[in-house]
Amino acid sequence: MLMALYDHHVDGPLWNAFRDMYTDIRSRVKLQGLLSSEFREHQGIRQGGLSSTDLFKIKSNELLDKASKHPMAYRVGTVPVGAPTTADDTALISATRCGAQTLVGIAQQDSNTQRYSFNVQKTKVLTINQKPHVPNPLIELNGAVIGSTEKERHLGIERTPTNSARATVESRIKTCRRSLYSLAGAGLHGYNGLGPMVSLQLLKIYIIPTLIYGLESLILSTEDFRLLESFYKSTLRRLQHLPENTATPAIYLLLGCIPLEGQIHIKVLTFLGSILRRPGTVEHDLIKRQLAHKDLSSKSWVVQVRLLLFKYVLPSVYNLVVNPPGKVPWRHRVCEAVYSYWFTQLKEEASGMKTLQYLDFEAMKPGILASVWMHNSDPLEAHMATVKARLLVQRYPLGYSNYAGAKKADSCVLCQGEEETLTHLLLLCPALKRIRDHHMEKLYGLLSEHSVKTPKDSETFVRLLLSPSTLVPYEVVPLFEQCSRRYIYKLHCDRAAQLGNTKPVYSAVLKSHANR
């Protein structure tokens, strides 16, 4: 190690400092709170040291450079890519069995010279695009044949002989599903759990980073995006306790989110920026080579990036190569372009849906929750908000809707009068008059106190109850939201009680909050 430092022009006082650090090293092992006796370390890089990572890179670069620049190592054009490595996770890539054996021999020779060893049991051979009826190549390490495998994880990516992207996507979904189950005990389960505001933050911290980790370096197919989007959308829907037939734009807009495809595109474009800011690296050379050789019909990663830049109206990759963008400005510009594109798409799709006519599209912005989910950290308030959200997206089981059953009801199931529509439930049903009179008095008082005109027609009044932000000033939206939320929840409970569908959870929650 000290010789490697000297070869990298580390000399003088700094070299002496490293020599003193690695002279007469003593260590202990801690196990179950107990410390072992001291023992001396005579070789190797110390575990856990602040400088250990840099020293390891200096020491391992000699082997990696020798392997990647060998004539038998794999190349993309003239760019050597034969030894991609992170920490001690190294892959040796060659186009032939003879080349792979040569690279393994170089690694074995280095280990013998530097007095360390490779674990044969952990080392695997993976053949990509192998021809049918051709046996797996036999490659030896330290006199033992290395075992073959059909799947191996390298740099966080599941490598397979045919479709690494699909295997990685399925592995990510499986891991995140387990993580969701482990967080259920903390309340991340939608119904009767944490509110969507807190649940979304847990999702952003523990689930989404794991779900999309490493996907920016892969070329994902339409089916891959469908699998990811299905899992992500289903998770967001459950956190809001919305039924399965809820319109897709509503699931995202109510939480201020964009589809997972857009979030992956942000990672791809920021990854591109980080590569272009480091000229002389293998990744930078690969991009320049692919730009010179691949047209738009190619399935190269660089071509996919070119299409993304065009899609989000960003500078072309040729301009970015000449003038690499700064880290913070580029990320800000990418996020703004991607979020703007997807929110425009979601709003255009939602505006054509009759079930989403009560959503306040102007108030819905990226990263901002809809008013129905705000100010509901209290468990009861969150439970009330789920009832209102179902009415807002018109997925509450009313008699007039298909969601109520295969056969629509001709009249209100409570009063047996006119058809049970949204307006009838909130404003007209005689069976709910007692609840309505009590809460309407409070609502009229709020309108008068804040100089808001009382709606003249029932359709506008329904909009006021479901989306107060469309008719009242922003600063008083929380007051109207809380009042309408409680009114709708009381109607829901009274309706369920008259129909004999009251669940024990409702009565338990109401009793514990009787002072409300």
ZIURFEN-V542711 format. One record per run of one state. SS is the DSSP state (A for helix, B for strand, O for the rest). FROM is the first residue (numbers start at 0). TO is the last residue. If there is no record, write none. Layout:
SS	FROM	TO
SS	FROM	TO
//
This chain:
O	0	0
A	1	6
O	7	10
A	11	20
O	21	23
B	24	26
O	27	28
B	29	30
O	31	32
B	33	34
O	35	37
B	38	40
O	41	50
A	51	67
O	68	73
B	74	75
O	76	77
B	78	79
O	80	83
B	84	85
O	86	87
B	88	89
O	90	95
A	96	113
O	114	122
B	123	124
O	125	138
B	139	140
O	141	142
B	143	144
O	145	145
B	146	147
O	148	149
B	150	153
O	154	155
B	156	159
O	160	162
A	163	185
O	186	194
A	195	211
O	212	213
A	214	216
O	217	220
A	221	238
O	239	246
A	247	252
O	253	258
A	259	275
O	276	280
A	281	292
O	293	299
A	300	310
O	311	315
A	316	321
O	322	325
A	326	350
O	351	352
A	353	355
O	356	359
A	360	362
O	363	369
A	370	372
O	373	377
A	378	391
O	392	400
A	401	403
O	404	420
A	421	427
O	428	428
A	429	448
O	449	456
A	457	465
O	466	466
A	467	469
O	470	472
A	473	498
O	499	502
A	503	511
O	512	515
//
